[in-house]
């Protein structure tokens, strides 16, 4: 199988996908339906990919295009899911889901809650999520690849965020990604109540 890997390098995962004899090609730039990786691939895996994938591309990969997302969907779709899980005090975890034309709205294949410690920083909590999603992917990839992993629609509700949404809360990141998460919990909720 030819697997198109969309996103920054993930050497351990890419090697794992190649281990049964499959091939992987990676792209970080925006892809189109006629992009070489799309015409070559049998399956798409998106992980940390910063672009919306067009419906035209997705139509070529029915039930063969997935995303590894570091949030517990339907919470924190889109950008900065780790940050928003603290700002809005929403469920924390990771999800593997089918890609569809929406922003992290596809059917869920598997998800897992991830705990944090009060002394964690944003960087530490991000690293926990990254480890969790990578372990989860390796545990289910053979079933996903074979089409044997059951899926279910996302429950109603949840939240979505764009990169620009973070601007209102940048002032809270006094130590950048080393900011303690305890200083961020519920700050977006408090801000909404003040308005």
HELIX and SHEET records of a PDB file:
HELIX    1   1 UNK A   11  UNK A   18  1                                   8    
HELIX    2   2 UNK A   36  UNK A   40  1                                   5    
HELIX    3   3 UNK A   55  UNK A   58  1                                   4    
HELIX    4   4 UNK A   81  UNK A   87  1                                   7    
HELIX    5   5 UNK A  122  UNK A  146  1                                  25    
HELIX    6   6 UNK A  163  UNK A  172  5                                  10    
HELIX    7   7 UNK A  176  UNK A  178  5                                   3    
HELIX    8   8 UNK A  181  UNK A  183  5                                   3    
HELIX    9   9 UNK A  187  UNK A  194  1                                   8    
SHEET    1   A 6 UNK A  23  UNK A  27  0                                        
SHEET    2   A 6 UNK A   2  UNK A   6  1                                        
SHEET    3   A 6 UNK A  43  UNK A  47  1                                        
SHEET    4   A 6 UNK A  65  UNK A  69  1                                        
SHEET    5   A 6 UNK A  93  UNK A  98 -1                                        
SHEET    6   A 6 UNK A 108  UNK A 113 -1                                        
SHEET    1   B 2 UNK A  77  UNK A  78  0                                        
SHEET    2   B 2 UNK A 160  UNK A 161  1                                        
END                                                                             
